[in-house]
């Protein structure tokens, strides 16, 4: 178990190093001078020079990298040019919004995806199986932003059941939070339900074909016990892998959906930074989301060892 965790943490550290290098290089991938790109055409050379000094672009590249890594290790992601405040403070302020959206969508996708995939596997080659796989394929083929606009049109504009956008913190009003989070969470969650359902179906079909499951069935156990107590636990490893991928996809999906539903999360902050050429926010936001994504995948790796004892021995 210890060696397993050490390898996983070492792998995560390598990935984080590569992501941090890409994040640092982002400012140099923009054509032209980054300081000139942020300012408009009427900016004087003196204004451009002052901004270059403020961003540290007047220093040699190795020194810039050393300064940037030094700040990052201290938790300092720089100062937002547009907001005129700490990037870390701006990200932490919006983190609960993004996590609540992604968490709600993940819970919805996992519950309904596993349930639908299990139903499809138990009813293999019958109409429930065909129905679940057809709906899953439609969901996987639907663009999230288009689905969000359709849900707004139906449930907010025509029926008037839910607001078209905005966000109410759960501490202010749990009901208001649920009303504002429901449509965006369903938008990104519905697309991922099909992904989880398809993997659950395939994994369950393999598990239900094993000898120990047929033995349990022959002993007269109820179909529920055979499927849920014997089949599902042995099908969880591939499903957990997919859940980790889905969690990362949901974090990425919030970038567009927060813009569609006017939700003040990290995704909308990054979109605004890209439009305004606010490089510190772009760099800090990318690195921040990468750390969260790695944390999710490490959690999934640890769950492997909890679910399957054989993993602890690898």
N, C-alpha and C positions, 0 to 999 in steps of 0.2 A: 504493500500500500504506500509506504514511504517513497520507494523508488518511482512508483507510478506518478505520484503527485509532484516529485522533483522534476521528472521529465516534462510534465504538463506545464509547470511554472516556468521552466527553462524555455520551452517552446513559445510560451506567451511573451516572455521577455524579449526574445528574438523578433517576434512579430511586432511588438510595440516599438522596438528600436527602428525597424524598417519603416513603420508608419510615421514615426517622429522625423526620420530623415526626409520622407516624402512631404510631410507637413512643412518642414523648414524650407524645402526646395520650392514649395508652391509659389512663394513670392517672386522667385526667379523665373518661373515658367510663363509669367505674364509678359507679353511683348512690350518692349520699351522700358522706361524707367518707372518702377512702381510708384514713386512719389508723384511723378508727372501724371500717371494714370489716375491717381486719386483726385488730384486737383483739376479744375477745369482749364480751358484754353487761355483764360484771362490771367492765370496765375503768373506772377513775376518770378524771375530766376531766384530772387532772394527767398520768396515763399517756398519754392521747391527745395532750395538748399536747407532751409530750416526744418522742413518735413523730413528730409533725408537724415538729418542729424537726430531728429526725434525718433525715427524708426531704426536708427543705428546703421543705415545703409552707407554711411560715409566710411565705415571701417572695412578692413580687409575681410574677405569671406570666411577664413578660418576663425577669426576673432568674433565675427558675427555669430557663427555656429556655437562657439564656446559660450558666448554671452547668452544665447537663446536656451541652450541646454541648462546652463546654470540657473536661469530664471524658472524654467519648467520644473527642475528638481526641487525648487523652493515653493512650487505651487503658483508661481507668477507667470501668467500667460500673456502678459503685456497690457497695454492700455488701448482701449478702443478709440480710434480717431473720430468716429461718428458720434458715439455716445459720450465720449470724454469721461470714461470711467473704466474701472478694472474689468478686463475680459472675464476673469475667473468669477467675479461677483455677478456679472451679467448672466453667465452660464448657470451658476448655482441658483440664481433667482428664478430661472426658467426651467430648471431641471424637474421639479415636482410636476409641472404641467406636462412635459413630454413623457415622463415615466408613468404618470397616471393614464395618459392616452395609450401608450404602448402596452402597459400592463393590463388594462381593461381589454384591449384588442387581443392580446396573447391569451388571456384566460378564456375569452369567447372562442378563439380559434382552436385551442387545445381541447376544450370540453366537447364542442360540436364536431371537431375533426375526428377525434378518437371514437366518439359515439357513432358517427356516420360510417367510419371505416370498419368498425367492428360489426355493425349491422350488415354492411356489404359483404364482409368475409363470411359471416354465419349464413347468409343467403346467397352464397356463391352461384353465379350463373342464373339467378332468378331475377324477377323484376325489381326488387329493392336494390340489388347489386347494380343493375343497369341504371337505375334512377340516380343512385348516389354517384356513380362514376360520371354520368352525363352532367350532373350539376357541378361536380368537382371540376370537370374540364371547362365548363362555361366560366366558373369562378376564376380559374387560373388564366383564362384568356381575356379577362376583363380588365382594362386599365383602371387603376385606382382613382385617378382624378375624374374620369368619366363617371364611374360609379358614384363618387361623392356628389357630383353635380346632379345626377339622377335622383339620389336620395334627398337632396335639398329640395329639388323641384316637387317631389311627391309628398314627403312628410313635413316639410317646412312651408313651402309656398302654397300648394294645393290643399293639403289637409290641415295645416296650421298646428300640428301636434307638437313640433319641436322648433327651436330657434334655428335660423339659418347659419349662425356662427357665434363666435365669442366664447368666453370661458368664465365659469364661476368656480372659485376654489371650494373644495369640499368642506373646509373649515368654516366657510361663510354660510353655505347652504348645501347640504347633501343632495337635496332634490334638484336644486339648480345645477349642481355639478353633474348629476346624472343626465339631466336634460341637454346640457351643452356637450357632454362627452360621448353621448350615445351614437349619434350619426357618424362623427369622424372615426370612432372606434370600430363601428360596424363596417365602415368603408374599407379600412385596411385589414380588418379581421376576416371579413367574408372571403377575400381573395386567398387568404392563407388556409382557410378551412379545407379547401380542396386539396392542397398540397399535403396537409397532415392526414386527411382521409385516405388518399391514395397510398401513402406509405403505411398507414395502419392496416389497411386492407391486405397489402402484400405481405407484411410481417405476420399478421394474424393467420393468413392462409398457410404460411410456412409452419407456424407454431401449432396450428390445429391438425396438421398432418403428421406430427411427431408421434412416436409410439406411446409415450407416457400420457398423451392426451387421449389417444384411442383406448388405452387401458382404463383411464378414469371414466371414460364414456361407457366402457363395457361393464364397469362395476356398478352401474346404475345411478351414478351421480346426476343431479339435475343439469340441464343444459346451461343454466346460469353459472353453476359452480365450475363446470368444465371450461366455459369460455372465459369467465372473469377471474377465477381463482387459479386456473392452470394455464390457459392459453395466453391471456393478456400479459401477465408478469414476464413470461418468456419472450414476448414480442416487443418489450419496452426499449431495448437498446437501439434499434434503428429509429424508433419513434422519438426517443430522446435526442438523437442526432438531428432529426428534422426540426424538432422544437427549438433547438439551439440556432439552427439556420433561420427559422421563422422569426425568432426574437431579434436577430440582427436585421432581417428584412423589415420588420415592423419599425425598428429605430430609424432605418433609412426612409421608410415610407412616411414617417411623420413630417419629413422636410417639406414634401409637397402638400400633404393633407392639412398641415397647420396653416399653410398659405391659403388653401381653398376655403377653410372654415374660419379663418381669422383667429387662430388660436395662438396666444403669445408664448410659444415654446421655443426650444432651442432651434428647431428646424426653421421657423419663421425668422429667428434672429440671424441664422446663417444666410438665408435667402436675401434678407435686407443687406447683410454685409457684402454679399457678392454684387448686388446691384450698386452699392455705394463704394465698392473697391476698398472696404475696410479690412485690410489684410490681417491685422492681429486677431480680429474676431473670426475670420475664415480659418486661420491656422489653429487657434484655440478651440474652436467648435469641432473641427475635424479630429483633433487629438482627443478631445473630451469624449466624443462619441465612440472613438476607437477603444478607449479604455473601458467604457461601459460594455461594448461588444465583447471584448476579451474577458471581462469579468463574467458575463453571461456564459460564454463558452467554457470557462474554467469551472463554473458551477455545474454545467452539464457533464463535464468530465468526471467531477467528483460524484455525481449521481450515478454514473456508470458503475463505479466501484460499490455504491450502496445497493444498487439493483442486482448486479451480477457479481458474486464473490470471485469468479474466475478472473475478472479484470484486475483485482488487487494483487494477483500473483504475477502479472505481466511486467 
